[in-house]
Amino acid sequence: MRTTVDIPDLLYRRLKARAATEGRSVKSLLLEAAEAGLRNRTVPQQGKRVQLPLLRSAQPGSLKLDNRAIYELIGFP
């Protein structure tokens, strides 16, 4: 499968330099790093409840928000 990934210039230069030092392609270096990252991930245990913080409000109630209102409240790029 082919995909596009945006890599910051400085990081790409480091990747390219390491690949050249090791005599391999950037692609092979990235694939190895992705496989290692996935291999080292642990699967979270099922059944554990997450304790969320409770925030008290001076004016409890609910808000009716749609996507437009959310985008106005939060500065999305």
N, C-alpha and C positions, 0 to 999 in steps of 0.2 A: 504494500500500500504506500502511496506517495502522499506526503503532507507538507505543509508549510509551517515553519516555526520562526518567530522573530527572536533573534539572539542579539543582545547588545554588542556593539562593535568591539569593545574591550574583551569581552568574554570570547567572542569568535576568534579574535587574534590569538588569545591564549590557547584555544582549542586547536587552531591551525598550527601553531608553533609546536604543541605537544605531539600532534599527529605527525608532523614532519620529523621531529626528533625520534619518534618511534618507528618511522618509515611506514606509516599507514595512512589511510584516508580519514578525513573528519567524520565521514559517515560511519565508518567502523568504530571509531572512538565514541561517537554519540550512541550508537546501538549498544555497545558494551556497557556504557554508563546507565542507559535506560534499563537494561536487563538487570544490572546489579541493584539499581534503585528499587525495582519491583521485587526482586528476590529478598531484599532486606526488610521489606515492610511486614509488620505483624498484623494479623487480622484481629480487630477488636472483639473482645468477648461479648457474646450476646447476653441479654438479660440484665445488664447493669444500667441502672437509672442514672440519668444525668441531673445534677442539682443545679438549676438555673438561678441566677441572682434575682431577687425580688426587689423591684424599684417602686417605692411609694411615690404617689403623685399628690400634689396639693389640690388638683382638680381631676379626680377620677372620672372615667367615662370612656367613650370610644370615639374613634375618628373614622370618618368615611373618606377613604383615599382611593383614587384611581391612579393609573400609571402616570398620567400627566402631573398630578399633584406630588407624587413620589419623586419624579425627576426634578421638580422645582425645589423640593426640600433637600435633596441629596445631590451634591455636585458630581454628576457622572461625566466622564470625559467625552 
